[in-house]
């Protein structure tokens, strides 16, 4: 019964105004990673390469954020140094091309981008996004809004450090949506 409830919670959108609780996709998420999002380093670079070598339609280690905080108004996507490396390898493997060696230097220059895409049926265009942790508001280092009602918000690594849970607050023109991400979930972000 509990597993059914969890599956339904992951697959359905939260109703307007509800607190969304983040869940990772079910199934194997290999190679194992439990250190959260970090700047690229030797360990997570090679872990990301192994992740991308899995191929398949949607490996959980690359697309762990798919439907993470889905609501009737917005979907979120995270772009991290790990994901940049894993995605580049995955794309090549998927096309039956040789496994590339993504640029370590390029990956080192990346921070965390939270992409917000407005749902086609929503009239609630995003106006801002912040992260709340332990009573503090963490604003993005930079942000940009697009013509489709979404935006891109770039954060430093400390905002997603798995030290305690966070709440992502997506402020829209007509309503604000929040997504709670537990510390245990943050540790599995890449």
N, C-alpha and C positions, 0 to 999 in steps of 0.2 A: 504494500500500500504506500509506504513512504517513497519507494523508488518510482512508482507511478506519479506521485505528486511532484517529485523532483523533475521527472521527464516533462510533465505538463508545464511546470514553471519555466523550464528552459525553452520550450517550443512556442509558448504563447507570449503575446505582447502584454505589457502591463496596462491596465486601464488608465485613462487620463487622470492625473492627480495622484496616482499611487506611487509609493516608494518602490523603486525597482531594486531588486537584490541581484547582484551579478553572480552568474554561474559559468563555469567553464564547460566546454562540450564534453559529453560522455565519451567513453572509449579510451583506448590507449593514447598516451601523450608522451611518445618517446622521441629522442632520448630524454631521459629524466632530467628535469631542471627544477630546482627549488630555491633559487637565490633571488628571484625577482628580476625586474628590468635593471640592467647595469650598463655603464659605458662598455664598449667592446673591449675585450681582453683576450688573452690566449685561450682560456678555458671556454668562454662562451662563443668565441669565434668558431672554434672547431666543433663545438656542440651544434651551432647553427648550420654548419656545412653538413654534418650528419643528419640533421633534421631535414634539410632540403633534399637530401639523397633519397628520401622515402618515396617521392613521387606520389602517385594517386591523385584523386580528385580534390581533396581538401584535408591534407594532413593536419591533425590537431596542433602539432607543435608550431606550424606556420600560422594557422587560422584560429588560434585559441580565442581570439576576440570576436569571432563571428557570432552575432546575436548576443553579445555579452550583456549589454544594457538596453535591449530593444524595447522601444515604447511605440505607441501609436503615432508619435510625433517625429522621433529621430532614431537613427542607428549610429553607433559609434564604431570607429576603427582606430586601432593603435598602429603607429609606424615607429619602430624602434631600430637601433643598430642591429640587434639580433635578427629581427624580422627582415631587414634589408638583405642581409647575407643569406639567410635561409630561403627567402623568396627568389633571389637570383639563381641559386643552385636548383631549387625546385622547378623553376621555369625551364631551365636547360634539360633537366632529367625528364620532365614531362614531354619535351620535344625530341627525346632520344638523342640529345647532343652530349658531348663530353662534359663532365662536371667541371665548372669553372672555379677559379680561385678569386672570389670577389675582393675588391680593393679593401684592404685592412684600413688604410688611411682614410678612405671615404667613410667607412663605417665609424671610425673614431670621431669624425666631425659631426655626427648626427646626435640629436637629442630626441626627446619623445614628442611625437606629434599625435594629438587626438583629433581625428577627423570626424566631423558631425555631418551627416547627410539627412536632410529633412525628408520625411515620408511624402510620397506623391499626393496622398490624400489629406495631408495636414496643412492648415493655414498658419501654423505656429512657427514662423521663421526664427532661427536662433539669433540672439543678440550678443550673448557672451557665455563663457564657460569658466567656472572656477572649481578648484578642488578644496574640500574642507577636511581637515585632520586635527583631532584633539583641540577643537575650538578655534583653530586658526584657518584663515582663508589664504590659499595659495593661488595667486594669479599667474596666467601664462606669461612667459618672457616675451612672446609675440603672438599676435592673433590676426586672422584675416577672415572676413565674411565673404561668401560668394553670392552670386545673383540668384541661385536656386534656393536660398534660405538656409544654407548650411555654413560651415566654416572650418578653419584649421587653427588649432591652438597648440603652441609649442611650449613644453615644460622642461625644466631641468630634471635630472634623475631623482633628486630628493623628494619630489612630489609623489613619486610612485614607489619609494623605498618601502619594503615590507616590514616596517617597524610597528605599524598599527593600521587599522582599517581606515579607509578614506570614503568620502562621498563626493561624487562628481555631480555638480549642479549645472544643469544646462538651462540657461535663461532664454526663454522665447518671448516673442512679442505678446502672446496672449496667455502663456502659462509657463511655469518653471517645472522642470522634471529633475528628479534626483535619482542617482544610482549608488547604492551602498556596495562597497567592495571590501570584503573581510580580509584581514591580514593573511589568512591561509590561502585565499585566492590570489592575492598579490604575490605571494612567494612563487607561484607557478607561472606568473607572467614572464615573458622573455624579451 
